Amino acid sequence: MKANTLRYGMIGCGMMGQEHLRNMALLPQAQAVAIYEPDAGMRAAALALAPHARAVDSMEAVIDAADVDALVITSPNFCHADQLLAIAARRPLPVLVEKPACTDLASVSRLRDMLRQTQQPIWTAMEYRYMPPITELVKQVHAQTVTGSAVMLSIREHRYPFLEKVGDWNRFNKNTGGTLVEKCCHFFDLMRLIMQADPIRLFASGGQNHNHKDESYPEGRPDIIDNAMVVLDFPGGRRAMLELCMFAEGSRYQEEICVVGAQGKIECKVPGPTRFWPADTLGEPPVAQLIVSPRHPAGPRTLDIPVDPQLLAAGDHNGSTFYQHQKFLAVLQGQGQVEVSLADGLAAVVIGLAAEHSAKTGEVVDLTQGPWSLV
Ligand SMILES: NC(=O)c1ccc[n+]([C@@H]2O[C@H](COP(=O)([O-])OP(=O)(O)OC[C@H]3O[C@@H](n4cnc5c(N)ncnc54)[C@H](O)[C@@H]3O)[C@@H](O)[C@H]2O)c1
């Protein structure tokens, strides 16, 4: 191990934890050294990807390990809040915590209290920010090169149903926070980033129309929604919309993001995980695109945004897990700042919970005061 290698402890190491391990392995100065993973199969798969790491038998053993410099939390959603609180109380190491930071309003409040008392660097893993086509779109929107000031934003995700997980934790709202938290906190985070503001109000319509309806578990039948539309108002008469459909894996692109301002429009199209593309029948997977459409002179231009094949192969998220780790490593080395704070992660959870509430009740939710306040 090189003298300046940063050593990581993993808390939970299933599908996403293993994507983190594959991407950390591409960074010469990052190395996983301790892994707490309760499931024997997942533990063996994780150790195969990180042969220098050892398995330990509790979260506390990872936190206390003298050779651990930073922690990565990739346990199920409902574990994150208690694990963050335990780390802050026991040994406040820098943490990269997978989204969503928590699953209910009570935990949002506990974590906000914690944040008032700690200087600990905590980065909420919001991989979508670091997908190359989305990074480029955000850069151009903020520079106002194509759109001028952004007025309308729409994010559409058409994808495959939730995958099977260890213990089927992702089939129930109580474990995930609900689909609009579990899946869509990414998109609410992107909306805050792109619009450079917090939304002030939202309305959502959503339901469980197709997926998991014939499944049954000891806890009962899955109660997670599989499609939704959410409309959000932003200050200054600006607005955003999310369209989620989780029975649309036949699509060429998984995410389509469109921003319009007075001067023009910019869009990006992002393919889903390469491993799900039916290459045997359809050939090479689609390449991400950025489309710029100014009003004067009118004329759309399409640019391909290819992603390094090695990074595509290391995960399901268009190379973003690598770029995020690169930046998290820079924080650990004292050469960078946390870009997605825990406060950002909590804001995305509150918007997701508010959208779940709106979809259930038909209410418009005020995000500026009361239980759904974003600050
Ligand atoms: N950012 C993204 O795009 C993205 C994508 C997928 C998953 N995720 C997030 O990553 C997290 C893990 O999801 P996953 O898909 O890897 O699920 P998973 O079920 O494959 O992995 C979770 C692992 O945590 C282990 N675990 C269970 N209880 C634990 C505990 N108390 N402490 C530590 N580990 C425990 C399980 O045995 C399992 O192996 C979730 O929060 C999920 O939302 C994020």
The ligand as an SDF file (V2000), in Angstrom:
LIG
                    3D

 44 48  0  0  0  0  0  0  0  0999 V2000
  -26.9000    6.2590   -5.8520 N   0  0  0  0  0  0  0  0  0  0  0  0
  -27.4440    5.3200   -6.5880 C   0  0  0  0  0  0  0  0  0  0  0  0
  -27.6590    5.4930   -7.7600 O   0  0  0  0  0  0  0  0  0  0  0  0
  -27.8040    4.0370   -5.8940 C   0  0  0  0  0  0  0  0  0  0  0  0
  -28.0460    2.8880   -6.6310 C   0  0  0  0  0  0  0  0  0  0  0  0
  -28.3600    1.7230   -5.9350 C   0  0  0  0  0  0  0  0  0  0  0  0
  -28.4430    1.7420   -4.5620 C   0  0  0  0  0  0  0  0  0  0  0  0
  -28.2260    2.8850   -3.8900 N   0  0  0  0  0  0  0  0  0  0  0  0
  -28.3510    2.9370   -2.4330 C   0  0  0  0  0  0  0  0  0  0  0  0
  -27.3720    2.0950   -1.8520 O   0  0  0  0  0  0  0  0  0  0  0  0
  -27.8900    1.5010   -0.6620 C   0  0  0  0  0  0  0  0  0  0  0  0
  -27.7540   -0.0060   -0.7830 C   0  0  0  0  0  0  0  0  0  0  0  0
  -28.5480   -0.4510   -1.8650 O   0  0  0  0  0  0  0  0  0  0  0  0
  -28.1980   -1.7930   -2.6390 P   0  0  0  0  0  0  0  0  0  0  0  0
  -28.8850   -1.6800   -3.9370 O   0  0  0  0  0  0  0  0  0  0  0  0
  -26.7450   -2.0440   -2.5910 O   0  0  0  0  0  0  0  0  0  0  0  0
  -28.9600   -2.8600   -1.7170 O   0  0  0  0  0  0  0  0  0  0  0  0
  -28.4680   -4.3270   -1.3510 P   0  0  0  0  0  0  0  0  0  0  0  0
  -29.5770   -4.9750   -0.6210 O   0  0  0  0  0  0  0  0  0  0  0  0
  -27.8920   -4.9810   -2.5660 O   0  0  0  0  0  0  0  0  0  0  0  0
  -27.2680   -4.0460   -0.3440 O   0  0  0  0  0  0  0  0  0  0  0  0
  -27.4530   -3.6190    0.9740 C   0  0  0  0  0  0  0  0  0  0  0  0
  -26.5680   -4.4850    1.8450 C   0  0  0  0  0  0  0  0  0  0  0  0
  -26.6210   -4.0120    3.1890 O   0  0  0  0  0  0  0  0  0  0  0  0
  -26.5760   -5.1600    4.0380 C   0  0  0  0  0  0  0  0  0  0  0  0
  -27.1610   -4.7980    5.3310 N   0  0  0  0  0  0  0  0  0  0  0  0
  -28.4020   -5.0740    5.8130 C   0  0  0  0  0  0  0  0  0  0  0  0
  -28.5390   -4.5650    7.0590 N   0  0  0  0  0  0  0  0  0  0  0  0
  -27.3690   -3.9350    7.3530 C   0  0  0  0  0  0  0  0  0  0  0  0
  -26.9010   -3.2260    8.4700 C   0  0  0  0  0  0  0  0  0  0  0  0
  -27.6780   -3.0040    9.5560 N   0  0  0  0  0  0  0  0  0  0  0  0
  -25.6440   -2.7200    8.4320 N   0  0  0  0  0  0  0  0  0  0  0  0
  -24.8540   -2.8910    7.3550 C   0  0  0  0  0  0  0  0  0  0  0  0
  -25.2510   -3.5840    6.2760 N   0  0  0  0  0  0  0  0  0  0  0  0
  -26.4960   -4.0820    6.2680 C   0  0  0  0  0  0  0  0  0  0  0  0
  -27.3430   -6.2320    3.3030 C   0  0  0  0  0  0  0  0  0  0  0  0
  -26.9370   -7.5210    3.7240 O   0  0  0  0  0  0  0  0  0  0  0  0
  -27.0180   -5.9420    1.8520 C   0  0  0  0  0  0  0  0  0  0  0  0
  -25.9520   -6.7440    1.3610 O   0  0  0  0  0  0  0  0  0  0  0  0
  -29.3330    1.9710   -0.5440 C   0  0  0  0  0  0  0  0  0  0  0  0
  -29.3940    3.0590    0.3280 O   0  0  0  0  0  0  0  0  0  0  0  0
  -29.6880    2.4000   -1.9450 C   0  0  0  0  0  0  0  0  0  0  0  0
  -30.6790    3.4030   -1.9940 O   0  0  0  0  0  0  0  0  0  0  0  0
  -27.8880    4.0180   -4.5250 C   0  0  0  0  0  0  0  0  0  0  0  0
  1  2  1  0
  2  3  2  0
  2  4  1  0
  4  5  1  0
  4 44  2  0
  5  6  2  0
  6  7  1  0
  7  8  2  0
  8  9  1  0
  8 44  1  0
  9 10  1  0
  9 42  1  0
 10 11  1  0
 11 12  1  0
 11 40  1  0
 12 13  1  0
 13 14  1  0
 14 15  2  0
 14 16  1  0
 14 17  1  0
 17 18  1  0
 18 19  2  0
 18 20  1  0
 18 21  1  0
 21 22  1  0
 22 23  1  0
 23 24  1  0
 23 38  1  0
 24 25  1  0
 25 26  1  0
 25 36  1  0
 26 27  1  0
 26 35  1  0
 27 28  2  0
 28 29  1  0
 29 30  1  0
 29 35  2  0
 30 31  1  0
 30 32  2  0
 32 33  1  0
 33 34  2  0
 34 35  1  0
 36 37  1  0
 36 38  1  0
 38 39  1  0
 40 41  1  0
 40 42  1  0
 42 43  1  0
M  CHG  2   8   1  16  -1
M  END
$$$$
